[in-house]
Amino acid sequence: MRAASGVLVVVLLTGACTAEPPVSSPVTTTPWKPPTLVNEQVPYEGVLHVVRDVVDGRTVELVDGRRVQIAQVAAPVGCQAEPALTFARTTLLAGTVRISPVRSGDVRLELEDGTDYAVLAVRQGVLKVEGVDGGPLLTAESEAAAAGRGVWGPGCDIPGSGNATSGQSVPGPTAPGRTSAAPAPPTVRPPAPTTAVPPARTCAVSYRVTGQWPDGFQANVSVRNTGTAPVDGWTLRWSFANGQVVTEMWNARARQSGAVVSALNADYNPRIAPGGEVVIGFNGSARSGNAAPGSFTLNGQACSAG
């Protein structure tokens, strides 16, 4: 019995030594990448951003320092540069916007209520369409041209705007054997004086201080739709002159950057029907005076007092 056991042990050891080692498959590892909340493909798309500065009529600077240029509109030139800049500052400064890139490398910029800024600016005649084959931008440009707004109106002749005139005359054919006389210089006549008619204002705003105490005050702002179409989604903007700061607001959501205040509709009052009114109330701090704002805009459009 002992001999047999020894033989068995030798056989087992021999088999263990002669058996081929198992073939292991190569192991592949994926490099570890830390998680991130930033979409690397389109880091700014669909996110609300605050406009910190307006560089020109189609270029804005976001609060993070990034500058973006609005796509499919031409750079305003000549006498339209200043109106385009003023309109952009009134509509965008300290406001919240969404941006999405387009193929040209520029961006499509939307106001918080979904309004396409390029369409809005073109419809008011402060910007012109560039590099677009069709769509809402060309429709907006046609509306501006038909109404004679901005660059399409009198008093600002920009080549290509459709309202520049030329006094050049073309000489007719010359009879055989004769030489043509030098054409007479064109007669330049001054344009007839015209008075630009501003578009009718479709909103009226009344601002009233209802209470005041040391370093603070309370005010009501009523916004009335004087147009014929309902307003669906609204942003009311104004600027303080004495460093006032909104500390609390009701019936609207307040955003303030420096002197510029933006009041955005609440979830329950986005619509102002024709003839309808919304009243915003707020508390504020005031330490060096409390002058009432001089002007208001509703969705970028100037409102009358009342």
ABEGO torsion letter per residue (X at the ends): XAAAAAAAAAAAAAAAAABBBBBBBBBBBBBBBBBBABBAABAABGBBBBBABBABAABBBBAAGBBBBBBGBBBBBEAAAAAAAAAAAAAABGBBBBBBBBAAGBBBBBBAAGBBAAAAAAAAGABBBBGBAEEAAAAAAAAAAAAGBEAABBGBBBBGAGABBBABBBBBBBBBGBBBBBBBBBBBBBBBBBBBBBBBBABBBBBBBABBBBGBBBBBBBBBBABABBBBEBBBBBBBAAGBBBABBBGBBBBBBEABBBBBBBAAAABBBBGBBBBBBBBBBBAAEBBBBABBBBGGBBBBBX
